[in-house]
Amino acid sequence: MLRLLFASLRFVLALPFTLTRYALARLRPRDVVLQLDLDALHPLFTQPAHLLARLQGQTPRLDQLTLLARLERARDDDRVQTIYVRIGALRGGWATHFGLREAIRLAAERPNCRVVAFVAQPDLRSLWLASAADEVWLPPDVPVTSQGFGAEVTFFGEALDRAGVEVDVLTAGAYKAALEPFTRTEPSPANAEMIRALLQSMRQVVEAEIGGRRGEDVELDLLGGGPAQPEVFVETGLADAIVPEEQVRERLGCPEDGDTRLVGLEDYAGPVRPWPRWPRRPARLGLIEIKGLIKDGRGPGPTDRAVVAACDAARRDDRVRGVLLHIDSGGGSATASERMWRAVRALNAEKPVVALLGDTAASGGYYVATAARQIVCPPTTLTGSIGVLAAKPVAAGLLARLGIHQTRFELHPRATMFSAGRPFTDDERAALAASIEHTYRLFLRRVAEGRALTTDEVEPLAQGRVWTGHDAQQSRLIDRRGGLPAALDVLGEAAGVADRRLRRVGPRRTLLQRLLRQTGAAEAVEPLELLALTRDTRALAWCPVRLD
């Protein structure tokens, strides 16, 4: 009753101001060119600005959830006849950029709306984004640095050997090559085969999407022939025009002294409405994120305790009707992944959980995703990597060179098997191999259960092999190709909720987590965390492959 009274009072008080705003808006120019400025990093969800960025006066970029919501408002705004997308120096992975491309594609599908993309720093990725627009403009005299797809892997095996250090590794899966850079001087045949297949799959996805929007007659081979001058891309149909940036507004029909306004998406409030809106109810869809190295216990990043607590909170919250599980992780601890899997499965038994995969959702990250009701995945995501490994660094040669000696006292023969002062014995290797084989078989069963397959059907897709989202869909490892809009549609339908807004569920971040995020140090400390994880965790479900 009090809520209704408060809402009615708010409506009455806001009415004069709304009518005045509506009358003033009707006197303004009718047409609006909406500007979407894509630059730096646009995460899926709101992230606090780093402390250093704030000191430098940098404003946080629009997250993709907000970006999509404002573009959705523009669909009902008759004033918006043109959307101008300026693509600058973007950061992030291929799946993150797929989300931005989906936003452009959805805007271009609106009837009677022209979407123009201006590529300020043209390269392969920005051309792929821009191809979703109706028109692609390039600046003059700026070479297009589109060299195609490639990968470079650095191997430290010989350097470590010279230093007297080796890494003793056991793996379950022929393609589980996570620690090859520390043990070899070149990739194994299986690893080389996997990397070539990933690059070929990414090329197939990008060329198919560019060709689908630009037409079959475009010269797609030019995408790997850069750097080249922009005129060549216009001649071959990959772009429409060469336009100096200072002439963009005039070409769009919104010069500075004209009637049509250029409005940035950050400042866009939506169509003019004659009546104030009633207060909206709280969001009914929850959001749980698993981002970074998966670890046991407490600490910064996605730990099993934090994710289990978030799942329990969502399960107990009557206001939450469904949960979006966003995973952007190459994995980590196999035991922590199993605990997360159990928590997600328990939540999914009571409320629908839809997993949305990020740039990388492989190994332990994919392990957790299989507990969800459905998995939505961009075609450029790296996923799969169904395999397990165990390792320890061995510094016996380095210690001897430095004149450092160790004496061990063992009441049991395997008491010091994880000592860095010696390699595994044959007995220890056999025991550890049996342990990781058990974890690998459990991984296969989890995937089989979540994907409605048999373990025999999963086995050829496993062995630690990494797949693109495009190939994973064909292998039934995921349910649907798509980004955030597709995941929200699937979750909203399953939960019976029309409102696509999200609210985070789970415990607050610790002080250390906030400091790491604010200073931008979270990404820098991840390799150190991984080294610590190999020491403390006996089974790793981890995928280090990156195609950035």
C-alpha positions in Angstrom: 0.0 0.0 0.0 2.8 2.4 0.9 4.6 1.6 -2.4 1.4 2.4 -4.4 1.0 5.7 -2.4 4.6 6.7 -3.0 4.3 5.9 -6.8 1.1 7.9 -7.1 2.7 10.9 -5.3 5.8 10.6 -7.6 3.6 10.6 -10.6 1.7 13.7 -9.6 4.8 15.7 -8.7 6.6 14.7 -12.0 3.6 15.5 -14.2 4.3 19.3 -14.7 7.9 18.8 -15.4 7.2 16.0 -17.9 4.7 18.1 -19.7 7.1 21.0 -19.9 9.9 18.7 -21.2 7.5 17.2 -23.7 6.5 20.7 -25.0 10.1 21.9 -25.3 11.1 18.7 -27.1 8.4 19.2 -29.7 9.9 22.6 -30.5 13.3 21.0 -31.1 14.5 19.6 -34.4 12.8 16.4 -35.2 15.6 14.4 -36.7 18.5 13.0 -34.7 21.7 11.2 -35.8 22.6 8.9 -32.9 26.3 8.4 -32.5 27.8 5.2 -31.1 31.5 5.7 -30.2 33.3 2.3 -29.9 36.7 2.8 -28.5 38.9 1.0 -25.9 37.1 -1.7 -23.9 33.3 -2.2 -23.8 32.7 -5.0 -21.3 29.4 -6.9 -21.2 28.4 -5.4 -17.8 29.2 -2.3 -15.8 32.7 -2.2 -14.4 34.1 0.5 -12.1 36.7 2.7 -13.7 40.3 2.0 -12.6 41.8 4.5 -10.2 44.5 5.4 -12.7 41.9 6.0 -15.4 40.0 8.3 -13.2 43.2 10.3 -12.3 43.9 10.6 -16.0 40.4 12.0 -16.7 39.2 8.9 -18.7 35.5 8.2 -18.5 34.4 4.5 -18.5 33.0 3.3 -21.8 29.4 2.1 -22.1 29.0 -1.5 -21.2 27.2 -3.7 -23.7 24.1 -4.2 -21.6 23.5 -0.5 -21.4 24.5 0.0 -25.1 21.9 -2.6 -26.2 19.2 -1.1 -23.9 19.6 2.4 -25.4 19.7 1.1 -29.0 16.5 -0.7 -28.1 14.9 2.6 -27.0 16.0 4.1 -30.3 13.9 1.6 -32.2 10.8 3.4 -31.0 12.1 6.9 -31.7 10.9 8.3 -35.0 13.5 11.1 -34.7 16.4 8.6 -35.1 16.7 8.0 -38.8 20.5 7.5 -38.9 22.9 5.7 -36.5 26.6 6.7 -36.8 29.1 4.2 -35.4 32.6 5.4 -35.0 35.1 2.5 -34.5 38.4 3.5 -32.9 41.1 1.5 -31.2 39.2 -1.3 -29.6 40.5 -3.6 -26.9 39.2 -7.0 -25.8 38.9 -10.5 -27.4 37.0 -11.7 -30.4 33.9 -12.7 -28.4 33.7 -9.3 -26.8 33.8 -7.7 -30.2 31.2 -10.2 -31.5 28.8 -8.6 -28.9 29.5 -5.2 -30.3 29.0 -6.5 -33.9 25.6 -8.0 -32.8 24.6 -4.5 -31.5 25.4 -3.0 -34.8 23.6 -5.8 -36.7 20.4 -5.4 -34.6 20.4 -1.7 -35.2 20.8 -2.2 -38.9 17.8 -4.5 -38.9 15.5 -1.7 -37.9 13.2 -0.6 -40.8 13.9 2.9 -42.2 17.1 3.4 -40.3 20.5 3.9 -41.9 23.6 2.6 -40.0 26.9 4.1 -41.1 30.2 2.8 -39.7 33.3 5.0 -39.8 36.5 3.0 -39.2 39.1 5.4 -37.8 41.8 2.8 -37.4 41.0 0.1 -39.9 42.2 -3.4 -39.4 40.8 -6.9 -39.7 38.8 -6.8 -36.5 37.3 -3.4 -37.0 36.3 -4.2 -40.6 34.5 -7.3 -39.3 32.6 -5.1 -36.8 31.8 -2.5 -39.5 30.5 -5.0 -42.0 27.3 -5.4 -39.9 26.4 -1.7 -40.8 24.6 -0.6 -44.0 27.6 1.5 -45.1 31.3 1.4 -44.3 33.5 4.5 -44.5 37.3 4.6 -44.3 39.5 7.7 -43.7 41.8 8.7 -46.6 45.5 7.9 -46.5 45.2 5.6 -43.5 46.6 2.1 -44.4 44.3 -0.8 -43.6 46.3 -3.1 -41.5 44.5 -6.3 -42.2 47.1 -9.1 -42.3 44.7 -12.0 -41.7 44.9 -14.7 -39.0 48.0 -15.9 -37.3 49.4 -17.0 -33.9 52.8 -17.0 -32.3 53.7 -19.2 -29.3 56.9 -18.7 -27.3 58.7 -21.7 -25.8 60.9 -21.5 -22.7 61.9 -25.1 -22.4 65.6 -24.6 -23.4 66.0 -21.5 -21.4 64.6 -23.2 -18.3 66.9 -26.2 -19.0 69.9 -23.9 -19.1 68.9 -22.4 -15.8 68.6 -25.8 -14.2 64.8 -25.8 -14.0 62.3 -28.2 -15.5 58.5 -28.6 -15.2 57.4 -32.2 -14.5 53.9 -32.5 -16.2 51.3 -35.2 -16.4 48.3 -34.8 -18.7 45.0 -36.5 -19.4 44.3 -35.6 -23.1 46.6 -35.6 -26.1 45.7 -31.9 -26.8 46.2 -30.7 -23.2 49.2 -28.5 -24.1 48.8 -25.9 -21.5 52.3 -26.2 -20.1 54.1 -27.0 -23.4 55.8 -23.6 -23.5 57.6 -24.5 -20.3 58.7 -28.0 -21.4 59.4 -27.9 -25.1 61.1 -25.8 -27.8 58.3 -26.2 -30.3 54.7 -27.3 -30.3 53.7 -30.9 -30.3 52.1 -32.2 -33.4 48.7 -32.3 -31.7 49.0 -28.8 -30.4 50.1 -27.5 -33.8 47.2 -29.2 -35.4 44.8 -27.6 -32.9 46.1 -24.1 -33.3 45.9 -24.3 -37.1 42.3 -25.6 -36.8 41.4 -22.7 -34.5 42.8 -20.2 -36.9 41.0 -21.7 -39.8 37.7 -21.8 -37.9 38.1 -18.1 -36.9 38.8 -17.2 -40.6 35.8 -19.1 -41.7 33.5 -17.3 -39.3 34.8 -13.8 -40.0 34.8 -14.2 -43.8 31.3 -15.8 -43.8 29.9 -12.9 -41.8 31.7 -10.2 -43.9 30.7 -11.9 -47.1 27.1 -12.4 -45.9 26.7 -8.6 -45.3 28.9 -7.2 -48.1 27.8 -9.7 -50.8 29.4 -12.7 -52.5 31.3 -10.6 -55.0 33.7 -8.9 -52.4 37.4 -9.9 -52.5 37.7 -11.6 -49.1 41.4 -12.6 -49.9 42.2 -8.9 -49.4 41.5 -9.4 -45.6 44.8 -11.2 -45.4 46.7 -9.0 -47.8 47.4 -5.9 -45.8 48.6 -3.4 -45.1 46.9 -1.8 -48.1 45.5 1.6 -49.0 41.8 2.2 -48.4 41.0 2.8 -52.0 41.7 -0.9 -52.7 39.1 -1.9 -50.1 36.5 0.4 -51.7 37.2 -1.0 -55.2 36.8 -4.6 -54.0 33.6 -4.0 -52.1 34.8 -4.3 -48.6 34.1 -0.6 -47.9 31.7 1.9 -49.5 33.5 5.3 -49.4 36.5 7.2 -48.3 35.5 10.1 -46.2 37.7 12.5 -44.2 36.5 12.5 -40.6 36.0 16.3 -40.6 33.4 15.8 -43.4 31.5 12.9 -41.7 28.8 15.2 -40.1 28.0 16.9 -43.4 27.8 13.5 -45.2 25.5 12.3 -42.5 23.2 15.3 -43.0 23.8 16.8 -39.5 26.2 19.8 -40.0 27.0 21.8 -36.9 24.7 24.7 -38.1 22.0 22.4 -39.4 18.6 21.4 -38.0 19.5 17.8 -37.3 21.3 17.1 -34.1 24.2 14.6 -33.4 23.5 13.0 -30.1 25.9 10.6 -28.4 24.5 7.3 -27.1 25.9 8.2 -23.7 23.5 11.3 -23.6 20.6 9.7 -25.3 17.5 9.4 -23.1 15.1 7.7 -25.5 12.0 8.9 -27.3 10.0 11.8 -26.0 7.0 10.5 -23.9 4.0 12.7 -23.0 3.5 11.0 -19.7 5.9 10.0 -16.9 6.7 6.4 -16.5 5.6 4.5 -13.4 8.5 3.4 -11.2 9.9 0.1 -12.6 10.0 -2.9 -10.4 13.3 -4.4 -9.4 15.0 -6.6 -12.0 14.0 -10.3 -11.9 17.0 -11.8 -13.6 20.2 -12.3 -11.7 23.8 -12.2 -12.9 26.7 -14.3 -11.6 30.1 -13.8 -13.2 33.1 -16.2 -13.3 35.9 -14.2 -14.7 39.6 -15.1 -14.4 41.5 -18.0 -12.9 39.3 -20.4 -11.0 40.7 -21.1 -7.5 39.9 -22.9 -4.3 39.1 -21.2 -1.0 39.0 -17.4 -0.5 40.8 -14.6 -2.2 40.4 -12.3 -5.2 38.9 -13.6 -8.5 36.4 -16.4 -8.9 36.8 -18.8 -6.0 34.6 -21.8 -5.3 33.4 -20.2 -2.0 32.3 -17.0 -3.7 30.5 -18.7 -6.6 28.8 -21.2 -4.3 27.7 -18.3 -2.0 26.3 -16.4 -5.1 24.4 -19.5 -6.3 22.9 -20.0 -2.8 21.9 -16.3 -2.6 20.2 -16.5 -5.9 18.4 -19.7 -4.9 17.1 -18.2 -1.7 16.1 -14.8 -3.2 12.4 -15.0 -4.2 12.8 -11.9 -6.4 15.3 -13.7 -8.7 13.4 -15.8 -11.3 16.4 -16.8 -13.4 20.2 -16.4 -13.5 22.6 -15.5 -16.3 25.9 -17.2 -15.7 28.6 -15.2 -17.5 31.9 -17.2 -17.8 35.1 -15.7 -19.1 37.7 -18.0 -17.8 40.3 -20.4 -19.1 39.7 -22.6 -16.0 42.0 -23.4 -13.1 41.5 -25.7 -10.2 39.6 -28.9 -11.1 38.3 -29.3 -7.5 37.0 -25.7 -7.4 35.4 -26.2 -10.8 33.6 -29.3 -9.5 32.2 -27.4 -6.5 31.0 -24.6 -8.7 29.4 -27.2 -11.0 27.5 -28.7 -8.1 26.3 -25.2 -6.9 25.1 -24.2 -10.4 23.3 -27.5 -10.9 21.5 -27.1 -7.5 20.5 -23.6 -8.6 19.4 -24.7 -12.0 17.1 -27.4 -10.4 15.0 -24.6 -8.9 15.5 -21.7 -11.3 16.7 -21.5 -14.9 20.4 -20.8 -15.4 21.7 -19.9 -18.8 25.4 -19.8 -19.4 26.9 -17.1 -21.6 30.5 -17.8 -22.7 33.0 -14.9 -23.0 36.2 -14.6 -25.0 37.5 -17.8 -23.4 35.3 -20.3 -21.5 37.4 -23.5 -21.6 38.5 -26.3 -19.4 37.4 -25.5 -15.9 35.3 -22.6 -17.3 33.5 -25.0 -19.7 33.2 -27.6 -16.9 31.0 -25.2 -14.8 29.0 -24.1 -17.9 27.7 -27.7 -18.5 25.6 -27.4 -15.3 23.5 -24.7 -16.9 20.2 -25.3 -18.6 21.4 -23.9 -21.9 24.8 -22.6 -23.1 24.9 -19.5 -25.4 28.2 -18.9 -27.1 29.6 -16.4 -29.7 31.2 -18.2 -32.7 34.6 -16.6 -31.9 34.8 -17.9 -28.3 37.5 -20.4 -27.4 35.8 -23.2 -25.5 36.1 -26.9 -24.8 39.6 -28.0 -23.6 38.0 -31.0 -21.8 41.1 -32.4 -20.1 43.2 -32.4 -17.0 46.9 -31.9 -16.1 49.1 -31.9 -13.1 52.6 -30.4 -12.8 55.3 -29.2 -10.5 58.5 -27.1 -11.2 61.7 -29.0 -10.5 64.7 -26.8 -9.6 67.2 -29.5 -8.7 69.7 -28.4 -11.2 69.4 -24.7 -10.2 69.8 -25.6 -6.5 72.9 -27.6 -7.2 74.4 -24.9 -9.3 73.8 -22.4 -6.4 75.2 -24.8 -3.8 71.9 -25.3 -2.1 71.4 -28.7 -0.6 68.2 -30.3 0.8 67.7 -33.2 3.2 64.3 -34.9 3.3 62.7 -36.9 6.1 59.9 -39.1 5.0 57.8 -41.4 7.1 55.9 -42.4 4.0 57.4 -42.9 0.5 55.3 -40.2 -1.2 55.4 -37.6 1.6 57.6 -35.2 -0.4 56.4 -36.0 -3.9 55.6 -32.4 -4.7 58.9 -31.1 -3.6 60.5 -28.8 -6.1 63.9 -30.3 -5.3 63.4 -33.5 -7.2 61.3 -35.0 -10.1 58.5 -37.5 -9.5 59.5 -41.1 -9.0 57.9 -43.8 -11.2 55.7 -44.8 -8.3 54.6 -41.2 -7.7 54.0 -40.6 -11.4 51.8 -43.7 -11.6 49.8 -42.6 -8.5 49.3 -39.0 -9.8 48.5 -40.3 -13.3 45.7 -42.4 -11.8 44.4 -39.4 -9.9 44.2 -37.1 -12.9 42.7 -39.9 -15.0 39.9 -40.2 -12.4 39.3 -36.4 -12.6 39.3 -36.6 -16.4 36.7 -39.3 -16.4 34.6 -37.2 -14.0 35.0 -34.3 -16.4 33.7 -36.5 -19.3 30.7 -37.6 -17.2 29.8 -34.0 -16.3 29.9 -32.9 -19.9 27.9 -36.0 -21.0 25.3 -35.3 -18.3 24.9 -31.6 -19.1 24.9 -32.0 -22.9 22.7 -35.1 -23.1 25.5 -37.2 -24.6 27.2 -40.4 -23.8 30.8 -40.4 -22.6 31.8 -42.3 -25.8 30.3 -39.4 -27.8 32.2 -36.8 -25.6 35.6 -38.6 -25.8 36.4 -37.6 -29.4 35.5 -34.0 -28.5 37.7 -34.0 -25.4 41.4 -34.9 -25.0 42.0 -31.3 -24.0 41.2 -29.9 -27.5 40.1 -26.3 -27.8 37.2 -25.4 -30.1 35.8 -22.2 -31.4 32.2 -21.5 -30.5 31.3 -22.1 -34.2 32.8 -25.6 -34.1 31.5 -26.3 -30.6 27.9 -25.8 -31.8 28.3 -28.3 -34.6 29.7 -30.8 -32.0 26.7 -30.1 -29.6 29.0 -28.7 -26.9 26.8 -25.6 -26.8 23.1 -25.0 -27.5 23.0 -21.7 -29.4 25.2 -19.3 -31.2 24.9 -15.7 -30.0 25.8 -13.0 -27.6 24.2 -11.1 -24.8 20.8 -10.4 -26.6 20.4 -14.1 -27.4 21.3 -15.2 -23.9 18.8 -12.7 -22.4 16.1 -13.9 -24.7 16.6 -17.6 -23.8 16.8 -16.8 -20.1 13.7 -14.4 -20.2 11.7 -17.0 -21.9 12.7 -19.8 -19.6 12.1 -17.7 -16.5 8.8 -16.1 -17.8 10.2 -12.6 -17.4 9.8 -9.9 -20.0 12.1 -7.4 -18.3 15.7 -8.1 -19.5 17.4 -6.0 -16.9 20.0 -7.8 -14.7 21.2 -7.3 -11.2 24.3 -8.9 -9.6 23.8 -11.7 -7.1 26.3 -12.8 -4.5 28.7 -11.5 -1.8 30.4 -8.1 -2.0 33.9 -7.9 -3.3 36.7 -7.9 -0.7 38.9 -4.9 -0.2 41.7 -6.6 -2.0 39.5 -7.4 -5.0 38.4 -3.8 -5.2 42.0 -2.5 -5.0 43.2 -4.9 -7.7 40.4 -3.9 -10.0 40.8 -0.2 -9.4 44.6 -0.2 -10.0 44.3 -2.5 -13.1 46.6 -5.1 -11.4 44.2 -8.0 -11.6 45.3 -9.1 -15.1 49.0 -8.6 -14.2 48.9 -10.9 -11.2 47.1 -13.8 -13.0 50.3 -15.5 -14.3 51.7 -15.4 -10.7 48.5 -16.9 -9.4 48.7 -19.6 -11.9 52.2 -20.6 -10.8 51.0 -20.7 -7.2 48.1 -22.8 -8.4 50.4 -25.5 -9.9 52.0 -25.7 -6.5 48.9 -25.9 -4.4 46.4 -27.7 -6.7 47.0 -31.3 -7.8 44.7 -31.3 -10.8 44.3 -28.4 -13.2 41.6 -27.9 -15.7 43.2 -24.9 -17.5 43.4 -23.6 -21.1 45.9 -20.8 -21.8 45.1 -20.5 -25.6 44.5 -16.9 -26.7 43.9 -15.6 -30.2 44.0 -11.9 -29.5 
